[in-house]
Every structure is written in C-alpha cells, then in structure tokens.
Amino acid sequence: MRPRGDAGNALVEFTYLAVLLMVPLVYILLTVFQVQRAAFAVTEAARQAGRAYATADTPAAGLARAQTAASLAMRDQGLEAAAPPDISSTGGVTPEATVTTTVLYRVHLPLVGGLFAGTVPPNIPVRATHVEVVDRFKVAR
C-alpha cells in the first residue's frame, strides 16, 4: 500500500488562511477609511464655520452662517451633519477678534452593534478646531 501524499492540501490551507486574514484586514481598512473621511469632514467644517462666523455682521447671524457652513462641509463628504459647531469668540465679530470653532463627529464602527457591547466603544470621536481672526479692516455695522 502506498502512503498518501499532501497533494491538494495546500489549496485548502491557503483558502482558510486567506479568509481568516482577509476578513479582518478588510474590516480594518474600512474603519480607517471611515475615520479618515470624518477627519477631512470635521477639519473642513471647522474651517468653514470659523470663516462664516468671522465674516458675519452680527454674532447671531454668524452663528446661523457657521451652522450652515459646517453642515454643508459635512454633507460634502457624505456624512450627516454633526452637532452644531462649538463657537467661542473674544469680541464677537469686531475687527481683530479671535473666533475659535470646534466640530465633533462620532464615527460609528461597522458591525460593532450588540456583538461587542460593553467591551468596545461603538464609535470613534473625531474633533477639529480652527482659529479665525476677524479681518482688521472689517467695517463695523
């Protein structure tokens, strides 16, 4: 009787290994891409909100403009608008006032619903802050 060789086993082992390695790798890549997209979105949202507030005539108008600008920047990356931007200003919209804008967005991890509840946070917070100076030559109204 002739002993059986290992012919054909390599294909089976390769298939199992490929599945075991590729599924987590694809999941990690998808998560990294989602976080990167959110980072682009919140960075641009903070920048645009700061610029919109700094160019407004009144603080109330600036707040409305900043919320709209942040929402548009988030939607540009295909994300739902985050919470309204946190805006603080030293001097309102007067010339040379400093406007600090912070935008926070939480990236929900795919497939982490009830599977790992309590052990893995279901989202990753992404935050961006932008400081804008109101134009020195802005006409006060």
C-alpha positions as CSV (number, residue, x, y, z in Angstrom):
1,M,0.0,0.0,0.0
2,R,1.3,3.4,-1.0
3,P,1.2,6.3,1.6
4,R,-1.0,9.2,0.6
5,G,0.9,12.5,0.0
6,D,0.0,16.0,0.8
7,A,-1.1,16.8,-2.7
8,G,-4.1,19.2,-2.8
9,N,-3.9,20.1,0.9
10,A,-2.1,23.4,0.2
11,L,-5.1,24.8,-1.7
12,V,-7.4,24.0,1.2
13,E,-5.0,25.5,3.8
14,F,-4.4,28.6,1.6
15,T,-8.2,29.2,1.3
16,Y,-8.8,29.0,5.0
17,L,-5.8,31.3,5.8
18,A,-6.8,33.8,3.1
19,V,-10.3,34.0,4.6
20,L,-9.0,34.3,8.1
21,L,-6.6,37.0,7.2
22,M,-8.6,39.0,4.6
23,V,-11.8,39.5,6.6
24,P,-10.1,41.3,9.5
25,L,-7.9,43.2,7.1
26,V,-10.8,44.5,5.0
27,Y,-12.7,45.4,8.2
28,I,-9.7,47.4,9.5
29,L,-9.3,49.2,6.2
30,L,-13.0,50.1,6.0
31,T,-12.8,51.5,9.6
32,V,-9.6,53.5,8.8
33,F,-11.2,54.9,5.6
34,Q,-14.3,56.0,7.6
35,V,-12.3,57.7,10.2
36,Q,-10.2,59.5,7.6
37,R,-13.3,60.7,5.7
38,A,-14.6,62.0,9.0
39,A,-11.3,63.8,9.7
40,F,-11.4,65.5,6.4
41,A,-15.1,66.5,7.0
42,V,-14.6,67.9,10.5
43,T,-11.5,69.8,9.5
44,E,-13.2,71.5,6.7
45,A,-16.4,72.0,8.7
46,A,-14.4,73.8,11.5
47,R,-12.6,75.9,9.0
48,Q,-15.7,77.0,7.0
49,A,-17.7,77.6,10.2
50,G,-15.0,79.9,11.5
51,R,-14.8,81.8,8.3
52,A,-18.6,82.1,8.1
53,Y,-18.8,83.4,11.6
54,A,-15.9,85.9,11.2
55,T,-17.4,87.5,8.1
56,A,-20.9,87.9,9.6
57,D,-22.3,91.3,10.6
58,T,-23.7,90.2,14.0
59,P,-22.9,87.3,16.3
60,A,-26.4,85.9,15.8
61,A,-26.1,85.9,12.0
62,G,-22.6,84.5,12.4
63,L,-23.9,81.5,14.4
64,A,-26.5,80.7,11.8
65,R,-24.0,81.1,9.0
66,A,-21.5,78.9,10.9
67,Q,-24.0,76.1,11.4
68,T,-25.0,76.1,7.7
69,A,-21.3,76.2,6.6
70,A,-20.4,73.3,8.9
71,S,-23.4,71.3,7.7
72,L,-22.5,71.8,4.1
73,A,-18.9,70.8,4.7
74,M,-20.0,67.6,6.4
75,R,-22.5,66.7,3.7
76,D,-19.8,67.3,1.1
77,Q,-18.0,64.2,2.5
78,G,-21.3,62.2,2.6
79,L,-21.7,62.5,6.3
80,E,-24.7,63.6,8.3
81,A,-24.3,67.0,9.9
82,A,-22.7,66.6,13.3
83,A,-23.8,68.5,16.4
84,P,-23.7,72.3,15.8
85,P,-20.2,73.7,16.0
86,D,-18.9,75.0,19.3
87,I,-18.0,78.6,18.7
88,S,-16.3,81.0,21.1
89,S,-15.2,84.5,20.3
90,T,-13.1,87.1,22.0
91,G,-15.0,90.3,21.0
92,G,-17.8,88.9,18.8
93,V,-17.4,89.9,15.2
94,T,-15.5,93.1,15.8
95,P,-12.2,93.7,13.9
96,E,-9.3,91.6,15.1
97,A,-11.5,89.4,17.4
98,T,-10.5,85.8,17.6
99,V,-13.1,83.2,16.7
100,T,-12.4,79.6,17.8
101,T,-14.6,76.9,16.2
102,T,-14.7,73.2,17.2
103,V,-16.5,70.5,15.4
104,L,-17.0,67.0,16.9
105,Y,-18.2,63.9,14.9
106,R,-18.5,60.3,16.1
107,V,-17.7,57.6,13.5
108,H,-19.8,54.6,14.2
109,L,-17.8,51.4,13.8
110,P,-19.4,48.9,11.4
111,L,-20.7,45.7,12.8
112,V,-20.0,46.6,16.4
113,G,-23.6,46.9,17.5
114,G,-24.5,44.2,20.0
115,L,-21.6,41.9,19.2
116,F,-19.1,43.6,21.5
117,A,-21.4,45.7,23.6
118,G,-19.7,47.0,26.7
119,T,-16.2,45.9,25.6
120,V,-15.5,48.0,22.5
121,P,-16.7,51.6,22.2
122,P,-19.3,51.7,19.4
123,N,-17.8,54.9,17.9
124,I,-14.6,56.9,17.5
125,P,-14.7,60.6,18.2
126,V,-13.1,62.9,15.6
127,R,-12.6,66.5,16.6
128,A,-11.2,69.5,14.7
129,T,-10.6,73.1,16.0
130,H,-10.0,76.1,13.8
131,V,-9.0,79.6,15.0
132,E,-10.0,82.5,12.7
133,V,-9.2,86.2,13.2
134,V,-11.9,88.7,12.1
135,D,-10.5,91.0,9.4
136,R,-8.7,94.1,10.7
137,F,-10.4,96.3,8.1
138,K,-13.9,95.0,8.6
139,V,-16.4,97.8,8.8
140,A,-18.4,97.6,12.0
141,R,-22.2,97.9,11.4
